[in-house]
Amino acid sequence: MVTGCGLASVIRAATRAGSMACMRLGGCREPVQYRADLGGMAEGMQMVTGIHAYFWTIFLAALIMALLLWTSYRTMARVFKC
């Protein structure tokens, strides 16, 4: 927040090897972020419906994969914005 740059920019500016560190951090962070997002959506659906979050995790992952494969970006944006 102090520099107004993202984490990757700050690390890259601090060291020459920072670009490799950024790639490694980013590669490790993404799968964890996806799992956290799916888990959060599933827990929210469990609170609303009472159906166990394990079911919702599988259902939501399948829904997102289907949308990625068979629809356009505009359709996906409309689905997730509402």
Jmol script that loads the backbone (N, CA, C; Angstrom):
load data "model"
ATOM      1  N   MET A   1       0.821  -1.191   0.000  1.00  0.00           N
ATOM      2  CA  MET A   1       0.000   0.000   0.000  1.00  0.00           C
ATOM      3  C   MET A   1       0.863   1.250   0.000  1.00  0.00           C
ATOM      4  N   VAL A   2       2.011   1.167   0.610  1.00  0.00           N
ATOM      5  CA  VAL A   2       2.878   2.339   0.720  1.00  0.00           C
ATOM      6  C   VAL A   2       3.423   2.742  -0.644  1.00  0.00           C
ATOM      7  N   THR A   3       3.879   1.768  -1.427  1.00  0.00           N
ATOM      8  CA  THR A   3       4.493   2.078  -2.716  1.00  0.00           C
ATOM      9  C   THR A   3       3.471   2.257  -3.831  1.00  0.00           C
ATOM     10  N   GLY A   4       2.281   1.729  -3.654  1.00  0.00           N
ATOM     11  CA  GLY A   4       1.272   1.787  -4.708  1.00  0.00           C
ATOM     12  C   GLY A   4       1.485   0.728  -5.770  1.00  0.00           C
ATOM     13  N   CYS A   5       2.415  -0.195  -5.521  1.00  0.00           N
ATOM     14  CA  CYS A   5       2.696  -1.285  -6.457  1.00  0.00           C
ATOM     15  C   CYS A   5       2.238  -2.602  -5.851  1.00  0.00           C
ATOM     16  N   GLY A   6       2.119  -3.599  -6.704  1.00  0.00           N
ATOM     17  CA  GLY A   6       1.761  -4.924  -6.228  1.00  0.00           C
ATOM     18  C   GLY A   6       2.959  -5.642  -5.643  1.00  0.00           C
ATOM     19  N   LEU A   7       2.717  -6.803  -5.067  1.00  0.00           N
ATOM     20  CA  LEU A   7       3.775  -7.594  -4.441  1.00  0.00           C
ATOM     21  C   LEU A   7       4.845  -7.978  -5.455  1.00  0.00           C
ATOM     22  N   ALA A   8       4.436  -8.383  -6.644  1.00  0.00           N
ATOM     23  CA  ALA A   8       5.403  -8.792  -7.660  1.00  0.00           C
ATOM     24  C   ALA A   8       6.314  -7.638  -8.058  1.00  0.00           C
ATOM     25  N   SER A   9       5.771  -6.448  -8.197  1.00  0.00           N
ATOM     26  CA  SER A   9       6.578  -5.282  -8.573  1.00  0.00           C
ATOM     27  C   SER A   9       7.593  -4.930  -7.504  1.00  0.00           C
ATOM     28  N   VAL A  10       7.191  -5.000  -6.256  1.00  0.00           N
ATOM     29  CA  VAL A  10       8.098  -4.669  -5.153  1.00  0.00           C
ATOM     30  C   VAL A  10       9.241  -5.676  -5.076  1.00  0.00           C
ATOM     31  N   ILE A  11       8.936  -6.962  -5.209  1.00  0.00           N
ATOM     32  CA  ILE A  11       9.991  -7.984  -5.149  1.00  0.00           C
ATOM     33  C   ILE A  11      10.935  -7.832  -6.330  1.00  0.00           C
ATOM     34  N   ARG A  12      10.386  -7.599  -7.508  1.00  0.00           N
ATOM     35  CA  ARG A  12      11.212  -7.452  -8.708  1.00  0.00           C
ATOM     36  C   ARG A  12      12.131  -6.237  -8.582  1.00  0.00           C
ATOM     37  N   ALA A  13      11.631  -5.150  -8.026  1.00  0.00           N
ATOM     38  CA  ALA A  13      12.436  -3.949  -7.863  1.00  0.00           C
ATOM     39  C   ALA A  13      13.514  -4.131  -6.791  1.00  0.00           C
ATOM     40  N   ALA A  14      13.260  -4.964  -5.801  1.00  0.00           N
ATOM     41  CA  ALA A  14      14.191  -5.127  -4.690  1.00  0.00           C
ATOM     42  C   ALA A  14      15.418  -5.954  -5.072  1.00  0.00           C
ATOM     43  N   THR A  15      15.248  -6.939  -5.929  1.00  0.00           N
ATOM     44  CA  THR A  15      16.371  -7.822  -6.273  1.00  0.00           C
ATOM     45  C   THR A  15      16.332  -8.169  -7.747  1.00  0.00           C
ATOM     46  N   ARG A  16      17.496  -8.548  -8.265  1.00  0.00           N
ATOM     47  CA  ARG A  16      17.542  -9.015  -9.653  1.00  0.00           C
ATOM     48  C   ARG A  16      16.911 -10.393  -9.768  1.00  0.00           C
ATOM     49  N   ALA A  17      17.082 -11.210  -8.767  1.00  0.00           N
ATOM     50  CA  ALA A  17      16.493 -12.551  -8.773  1.00  0.00           C
ATOM     51  C   ALA A  17      15.023 -12.503  -8.398  1.00  0.00           C
ATOM     52  N   GLY A  18      14.533 -11.317  -8.156  1.00  0.00           N
ATOM     53  CA  GLY A  18      13.148 -11.163  -7.753  1.00  0.00           C
ATOM     54  C   GLY A  18      12.152 -11.656  -8.781  1.00  0.00           C
ATOM     55  N   SER A  19      12.503 -11.535 -10.063  1.00  0.00           N
ATOM     56  CA  SER A  19      11.559 -11.973 -11.089  1.00  0.00           C
ATOM     57  C   SER A  19      11.328 -13.478 -10.999  1.00  0.00           C
ATOM     58  N   MET A  20      12.380 -14.251 -10.713  1.00  0.00           N
ATOM     59  CA  MET A  20      12.207 -15.700 -10.539  1.00  0.00           C
ATOM     60  C   MET A  20      11.399 -15.986  -9.276  1.00  0.00           C
ATOM     61  N   ALA A  21      11.651 -15.240  -8.230  1.00  0.00           N
ATOM     62  CA  ALA A  21      10.902 -15.431  -6.996  1.00  0.00           C
ATOM     63  C   ALA A  21       9.428 -15.113  -7.211  1.00  0.00           C
ATOM     64  N   CYS A  22       9.145 -14.079  -7.985  1.00  0.00           N
ATOM     65  CA  CYS A  22       7.757 -13.716  -8.271  1.00  0.00           C
ATOM     66  C   CYS A  22       7.049 -14.821  -9.025  1.00  0.00           C
ATOM     67  N   MET A  23       7.727 -15.390 -10.016  1.00  0.00           N
ATOM     68  CA  MET A  23       7.107 -16.472 -10.776  1.00  0.00           C
ATOM     69  C   MET A  23       6.829 -17.675  -9.881  1.00  0.00           C
ATOM     70  N   ARG A  24       7.772 -17.985  -9.020  1.00  0.00           N
ATOM     71  CA  ARG A  24       7.571 -19.120  -8.117  1.00  0.00           C
ATOM     72  C   ARG A  24       6.432 -18.850  -7.137  1.00  0.00           C
ATOM     73  N   LEU A  25       6.403 -17.660  -6.562  1.00  0.00           N
ATOM     74  CA  LEU A  25       5.326 -17.316  -5.633  1.00  0.00           C
ATOM     75  C   LEU A  25       3.972 -17.324  -6.331  1.00  0.00           C
ATOM     76  N   GLY A  26       3.917 -16.766  -7.515  1.00  0.00           N
ATOM     77  CA  GLY A  26       2.666 -16.728  -8.263  1.00  0.00           C
ATOM     78  C   GLY A  26       2.191 -18.109  -8.638  1.00  0.00           C
ATOM     79  N   GLY A  27       3.098 -18.977  -9.024  1.00  0.00           N
ATOM     80  CA  GLY A  27       2.738 -20.340  -9.386  1.00  0.00           C
ATOM     81  C   GLY A  27       2.220 -21.141  -8.209  1.00  0.00           C
ATOM     82  N   CYS A  28       2.711 -20.853  -7.021  1.00  0.00           N
ATOM     83  CA  CYS A  28       2.250 -21.552  -5.821  1.00  0.00           C
ATOM     84  C   CYS A  28       0.949 -20.955  -5.296  1.00  0.00           C
ATOM     85  N   ARG A  29       0.772 -19.676  -5.518  1.00  0.00           N
ATOM     86  CA  ARG A  29      -0.376 -18.977  -4.953  1.00  0.00           C
ATOM     87  C   ARG A  29      -1.669 -19.280  -5.690  1.00  0.00           C
ATOM     88  N   GLU A  30      -1.614 -19.418  -7.001  1.00  0.00           N
ATOM     89  CA  GLU A  30      -2.834 -19.553  -7.796  1.00  0.00           C
ATOM     90  C   GLU A  30      -3.688 -20.764  -7.420  1.00  0.00           C
ATOM     91  N   PRO A  31      -3.141 -21.985  -7.355  1.00  0.00           N
ATOM     92  CA  PRO A  31      -3.997 -23.125  -6.994  1.00  0.00           C
ATOM     93  C   PRO A  31      -4.603 -22.985  -5.593  1.00  0.00           C
ATOM     94  N   VAL A  32      -3.857 -22.422  -4.689  1.00  0.00           N
ATOM     95  CA  VAL A  32      -4.368 -22.218  -3.331  1.00  0.00           C
ATOM     96  C   VAL A  32      -5.511 -21.214  -3.357  1.00  0.00           C
ATOM     97  N   GLN A  33      -5.368 -20.174  -4.159  1.00  0.00           N
ATOM     98  CA  GLN A  33      -6.423 -19.163  -4.275  1.00  0.00           C
ATOM     99  C   GLN A  33      -7.695 -19.758  -4.863  1.00  0.00           C
ATOM    100  N   TYR A  34      -7.560 -20.597  -5.896  1.00  0.00           N
ATOM    101  CA  TYR A  34      -8.738 -21.228  -6.502  1.00  0.00           C
ATOM    102  C   TYR A  34      -9.462 -22.118  -5.506  1.00  0.00           C
ATOM    103  N   ARG A  35      -8.698 -22.888  -4.745  1.00  0.00           N
ATOM    104  CA  ARG A  35      -9.325 -23.770  -3.746  1.00  0.00           C
ATOM    105  C   ARG A  35     -10.021 -22.952  -2.669  1.00  0.00           C
ATOM    106  N   ALA A  36      -9.415 -21.867  -2.266  1.00  0.00           N
ATOM    107  CA  ALA A  36     -10.033 -21.023  -1.242  1.00  0.00           C
ATOM    108  C   ALA A  36     -11.322 -20.395  -1.764  1.00  0.00           C
ATOM    109  N   ASP A  37     -11.322 -19.945  -3.007  1.00  0.00           N
ATOM    110  CA  ASP A  37     -12.525 -19.361  -3.592  1.00  0.00           C
ATOM    111  C   ASP A  37     -13.648 -20.394  -3.689  1.00  0.00           C
ATOM    112  N   LEU A  38     -13.322 -21.586  -4.178  1.00  0.00           N
ATOM    113  CA  LEU A  38     -14.339 -22.636  -4.268  1.00  0.00           C
ATOM    114  C   LEU A  38     -14.856 -23.018  -2.889  1.00  0.00           C
ATOM    115  N   GLY A  39     -13.965 -23.134  -1.927  1.00  0.00           N
ATOM    116  CA  GLY A  39     -14.375 -23.465  -0.565  1.00  0.00           C
ATOM    117  C   GLY A  39     -15.279 -22.409   0.036  1.00  0.00           C
ATOM    118  N   GLY A  40     -14.969 -21.146  -0.212  1.00  0.00           N
ATOM    119  CA  GLY A  40     -15.805 -20.059   0.293  1.00  0.00           C
ATOM    120  C   GLY A  40     -17.189 -20.064  -0.331  1.00  0.00           C
ATOM    121  N   MET A  41     -17.257 -20.298  -1.644  1.00  0.00           N
ATOM    122  CA  MET A  41     -18.561 -20.365  -2.303  1.00  0.00           C
ATOM    123  C   MET A  41     -19.361 -21.548  -1.777  1.00  0.00           C
ATOM    124  N   ALA A  42     -18.685 -22.685  -1.588  1.00  0.00           N
ATOM    125  CA  ALA A  42     -19.368 -23.882  -1.102  1.00  0.00           C
ATOM    126  C   ALA A  42     -19.885 -23.689   0.327  1.00  0.00           C
ATOM    127  N   GLU A  43     -19.091 -23.074   1.178  1.00  0.00           N
ATOM    128  CA  GLU A  43     -19.536 -22.823   2.550  1.00  0.00           C
ATOM    129  C   GLU A  43     -20.724 -21.870   2.579  1.00  0.00           C
ATOM    130  N   GLY A  44     -20.694 -20.860   1.719  1.00  0.00           N
ATOM    131  CA  GLY A  44     -21.826 -19.945   1.635  1.00  0.00           C
ATOM    132  C   GLY A  44     -23.089 -20.653   1.180  1.00  0.00           C
ATOM    133  N   MET A  45     -22.960 -21.525   0.186  1.00  0.00           N
ATOM    134  CA  MET A  45     -24.116 -22.283  -0.292  1.00  0.00           C
ATOM    135  C   MET A  45     -24.624 -23.235   0.791  1.00  0.00           C
ATOM    136  N   GLN A  46     -23.720 -23.801   1.576  1.00  0.00           N
ATOM    137  CA  GLN A  46     -24.137 -24.672   2.674  1.00  0.00           C
ATOM    138  C   GLN A  46     -24.947 -23.891   3.696  1.00  0.00           C
ATOM    139  N   MET A  47     -24.520 -22.677   4.005  1.00  0.00           N
ATOM    140  CA  MET A  47     -25.277 -21.863   4.970  1.00  0.00           C
ATOM    141  C   MET A  47     -26.666 -21.528   4.452  1.00  0.00           C
ATOM    142  N   VAL A  48     -26.775 -21.302   3.148  1.00  0.00           N
ATOM    143  CA  VAL A  48     -28.058 -20.925   2.563  1.00  0.00           C
ATOM    144  C   VAL A  48     -28.991 -22.126   2.417  1.00  0.00           C
ATOM    145  N   THR A  49     -28.440 -23.261   1.938  1.00  0.00           N
ATOM    146  CA  THR A  49     -29.291 -24.404   1.604  1.00  0.00           C
ATOM    147  C   THR A  49     -29.299 -25.516   2.644  1.00  0.00           C
ATOM    148  N   GLY A  50     -28.248 -25.645   3.426  1.00  0.00           N
ATOM    149  CA  GLY A  50     -28.153 -26.740   4.387  1.00  0.00           C
ATOM    150  C   GLY A  50     -27.546 -27.999   3.785  1.00  0.00           C
ATOM    151  N   ILE A  51     -27.260 -27.980   2.479  1.00  0.00           N
ATOM    152  CA  ILE A  51     -26.618 -29.118   1.817  1.00  0.00           C
ATOM    153  C   ILE A  51     -25.119 -29.014   2.054  1.00  0.00           C
ATOM    154  N   HIS A  52     -24.474 -30.144   2.330  1.00  0.00           N
ATOM    155  CA  HIS A  52     -23.065 -30.174   2.729  1.00  0.00           C
ATOM    156  C   HIS A  52     -22.160 -29.493   1.706  1.00  0.00           C
ATOM    157  N   ALA A  53     -21.119 -28.836   2.192  1.00  0.00           N
ATOM    158  CA  ALA A  53     -20.209 -28.058   1.349  1.00  0.00           C
ATOM    159  C   ALA A  53     -19.428 -28.936   0.375  1.00  0.00           C
ATOM    160  N   TYR A  54     -19.177 -30.206   0.702  1.00  0.00           N
ATOM    161  CA  TYR A  54     -18.466 -31.089  -0.224  1.00  0.00           C
ATOM    162  C   TYR A  54     -19.233 -31.221  -1.534  1.00  0.00           C
ATOM    163  N   PHE A  55     -20.544 -31.365  -1.447  1.00  0.00           N
ATOM    164  CA  PHE A  55     -21.373 -31.438  -2.649  1.00  0.00           C
ATOM    165  C   PHE A  55     -21.243 -30.150  -3.459  1.00  0.00           C
ATOM    166  N   TRP A  56     -21.346 -29.022  -2.776  1.00  0.00           N
ATOM    167  CA  TRP A  56     -21.305 -27.732  -3.468  1.00  0.00           C
ATOM    168  C   TRP A  56     -19.948 -27.485  -4.122  1.00  0.00           C
ATOM    169  N   THR A  57     -18.873 -27.932  -3.490  1.00  0.00           N
ATOM    170  CA  THR A  57     -17.544 -27.749  -4.069  1.00  0.00           C
ATOM    171  C   THR A  57     -17.455 -28.452  -5.412  1.00  0.00           C
ATOM    172  N   ILE A  58     -17.900 -29.701  -5.446  1.00  0.00           N
ATOM    173  CA  ILE A  58     -17.863 -30.474  -6.694  1.00  0.00           C
ATOM    174  C   ILE A  58     -18.791 -29.853  -7.726  1.00  0.00           C
ATOM    175  N   PHE A  59     -19.992 -29.487  -7.297  1.00  0.00           N
ATOM    176  CA  PHE A  59     -20.964 -28.901  -8.221  1.00  0.00           C
ATOM    177  C   PHE A  59     -20.461 -27.585  -8.808  1.00  0.00           C
ATOM    178  N   LEU A  60     -19.942 -26.718  -7.958  1.00  0.00           N
ATOM    179  CA  LEU A  60     -19.467 -25.417  -8.433  1.00  0.00           C
ATOM    180  C   LEU A  60     -18.240 -25.548  -9.334  1.00  0.00           C
ATOM    181  N   ALA A  61     -17.345 -26.468  -9.010  1.00  0.00           N
ATOM    182  CA  ALA A  61     -16.175 -26.692  -9.876  1.00  0.00           C
ATOM    183  C   ALA A  61     -16.620 -27.189 -11.244  1.00  0.00           C
ATOM    184  N   ALA A  62     -17.577 -28.111 -11.267  1.00  0.00           N
ATOM    185  CA  ALA A  62     -18.092 -28.622 -12.546  1.00  0.00           C
ATOM    186  C   ALA A  62     -18.807 -27.522 -13.326  1.00  0.00           C
ATOM    187  N   LEU A  63     -19.564 -26.692 -12.633  1.00  0.00           N
ATOM    188  CA  LEU A  63     -20.261 -25.585 -13.293  1.00  0.00           C
ATOM    189  C   LEU A  63     -19.276 -24.607 -13.918  1.00  0.00           C
ATOM    190  N   ILE A  64     -18.242 -24.258 -13.195  1.00  0.00           N
ATOM    191  CA  ILE A  64     -17.248 -23.319 -13.708  1.00  0.00           C
ATOM    192  C   ILE A  64     -16.510 -23.917 -14.900  1.00  0.00           C
ATOM    193  N   MET A  65     -16.157 -25.199 -14.811  1.00  0.00           N
ATOM    194  CA  MET A  65     -15.490 -25.859 -15.934  1.00  0.00           C
ATOM    195  C   MET A  65     -16.390 -25.887 -17.163  1.00  0.00           C
ATOM    196  N   ALA A  66     -17.676 -26.187 -16.974  1.00  0.00           N
ATOM    197  CA  ALA A  66     -18.611 -26.209 -18.102  1.00  0.00           C
ATOM    198  C   ALA A  66     -18.739 -24.830 -18.722  1.00  0.00           C
ATOM    199  N   LEU A  67     -18.834 -23.816 -17.890  1.00  0.00           N
ATOM    200  CA  LEU A  67     -18.921 -22.455 -18.415  1.00  0.00           C
ATOM    201  C   LEU A  67     -17.659 -22.070 -19.181  1.00  0.00           C
ATOM    202  N   LEU A  68     -16.503 -22.474 -18.680  1.00  0.00           N
ATOM    203  CA  LEU A  68     -15.255 -22.174 -19.370  1.00  0.00           C
ATOM    204  C   LEU A  68     -15.182 -22.842 -20.736  1.00  0.00           C
ATOM    205  N   LEU A  69     -15.709 -24.063 -20.812  1.00  0.00           N
ATOM    206  CA  LEU A  69     -15.606 -24.819 -22.056  1.00  0.00           C
ATOM    207  C   LEU A  69     -16.662 -24.436 -23.085  1.00  0.00           C
ATOM    208  N   TRP A  70     -17.883 -24.124 -22.641  1.00  0.00           N
ATOM    209  CA  TRP A  70     -18.982 -24.004 -23.593  1.00  0.00           C
ATOM    210  C   TRP A  70     -19.630 -22.625 -23.690  1.00  0.00           C
ATOM    211  N   THR A  71     -19.120 -21.636 -23.015  1.00  0.00           N
ATOM    212  CA  THR A  71     -19.714 -20.302 -23.122  1.00  0.00           C
ATOM    213  C   THR A  71     -18.636 -19.257 -23.368  1.00  0.00           C
ATOM    214  N   SER A  72     -19.098 -18.050 -23.590  1.00  0.00           N
ATOM    215  CA  SER A  72     -18.173 -16.940 -23.817  1.00  0.00           C
ATOM    216  C   SER A  72     -17.852 -16.250 -22.484  1.00  0.00           C
ATOM    217  N   TYR A  73     -16.879 -15.368 -22.535  1.00  0.00           N
ATOM    218  CA  TYR A  73     -16.511 -14.621 -21.336  1.00  0.00           C
ATOM    219  C   TYR A  73     -17.663 -13.739 -20.874  1.00  0.00           C
ATOM    220  N   ARG A  74     -18.391 -13.146 -21.824  1.00  0.00           N
ATOM    221  CA  ARG A  74     -19.517 -12.284 -21.447  1.00  0.00           C
ATOM    222  C   ARG A  74     -20.571 -13.049 -20.666  1.00  0.00           C
ATOM    223  N   THR A  75     -20.858 -14.256 -21.087  1.00  0.00           N
ATOM    224  CA  THR A  75     -21.845 -15.075 -20.376  1.00  0.00           C
ATOM    225  C   THR A  75     -21.366 -15.377 -18.967  1.00  0.00           C
ATOM    226  N   MET A  76     -20.099 -15.746 -18.840  1.00  0.00           N
ATOM    227  CA  MET A  76     -19.557 -16.045 -17.507  1.00  0.00           C
ATOM    228  C   MET A  76     -19.609 -14.803 -16.616  1.00  0.00           C
ATOM    229  N   ALA A  77     -19.268 -13.653 -17.156  1.00  0.00           N
ATOM    230  CA  ALA A  77     -19.291 -12.432 -16.375  1.00  0.00           C
ATOM    231  C   ALA A  77     -20.705 -12.126 -15.893  1.00  0.00           C
ATOM    232  N   ARG A  78     -21.708 -12.338 -16.744  1.00  0.00           N
ATOM    233  CA  ARG A  78     -23.096 -12.111 -16.336  1.00  0.00           C
ATOM    234  C   ARG A  78     -23.511 -13.072 -15.236  1.00  0.00           C
ATOM    235  N   VAL A  79     -23.097 -14.326 -15.332  1.00  0.00           N
ATOM    236  CA  VAL A  79     -23.463 -15.330 -14.326  1.00  0.00           C
ATOM    237  C   VAL A  79     -22.889 -14.966 -12.966  1.00  0.00           C
ATOM    238  N   PHE A  80     -21.620 -14.587 -12.928  1.00  0.00           N
ATOM    239  CA  PHE A  80     -20.962 -14.354 -11.644  1.00  0.00           C
ATOM    240  C   PHE A  80     -21.163 -12.954 -11.088  1.00  0.00           C
ATOM    241  N   LYS A  81     -21.669 -12.017 -11.872  1.00  0.00           N
ATOM    242  CA  LYS A  81     -21.924 -10.682 -11.358  1.00  0.00           C
ATOM    243  C   LYS A  81     -23.243 -10.593 -10.623  1.00  0.00           C
ATOM    244  N   CYS A  82     -24.171 -11.479 -10.905  1.00  0.00           N
ATOM    245  CA  CYS A  82     -25.491 -11.355 -10.252  1.00  0.00           C
ATOM    246  C   CYS A  82     -25.544 -11.988  -8.899  1.00  0.00           C
TER     247      CYS A  82
END
end "model"
wireframe off; spacefill off
backbone 0.3
color backbone group
